[in-house]
C-alpha cells in the first residue's frame, strides 16, 4: 500500500520540534500529528517559557504562534536569530499580510495560516 513511498518513520532520525502556542487545543492537536509522523515534540505555552528552555538546548526546529503572552512569536524569533539559524515556522490564525511579510523578513522560514 506504500509502494514507491519511503516510510518517513523508519528513514528519519527523530527530530525534536518545539511547538510554542498559548492555545492548549492547538498544542495538543499539532503535537499529536507531529508525533504520529515520528517527531519528538516539546510544547511551550508562551515565548518566554520557550526562550528559557532554548537557552539550555535548542530544538531542531520551532513552530511558533505570533500572539502569545509574556513574549510573542516575533520577539522570540528575533532573539533566536541572534544566536541560531534553526528552522522556524509561524503557525498562526493571524492573516494580516503585514505580519507574514514581517515574520519572513525577520528570518522565519515559512508562515502558515
C-alpha positions, 0 to 999 in steps of 0.5 A, a space after each residue: 500500500 506504500 509502494 514507491 513511498 519511503 516510510 518517513 518513520 523508519 528513514 528519519 532520525 527523530 527530530 525534536 520540534 518545539 511547538 510554542 502556542 498559548 492555545 492548549 487545543 492547538 498544542 495538543 492537536 499539532 503535537 499529536 500529528 507531529 508525533 504520529 509522523 515520528 517527531 519528538 515534540 516539546 510544547 511551550 505555552 508562551 515565548 518566554 517559557 520557550 526562550 528559557 528552555 532554548 537557552 539550555 538546548 535548542 530544538 531542531 526546529 520551532 513552530 511558533 504562534 505570533 500572539 502569545 503572552 509574556 513574549 510573542 512569536 516575533 520577539 522570540 524569533 528575533 532573539 533566536 536569530 541572534 544566536 541560531 539559524 534553526 528552522 522556524 515556522 509561524 503557525 498562526 490564525 493571524 492573516 494580516 499580510 503585514 505580519 507574514 511579510 514581517 515574520 519572513 523578513 525577520 528570518 522565519 522560514 515559512 508562515 502558515 495560516 
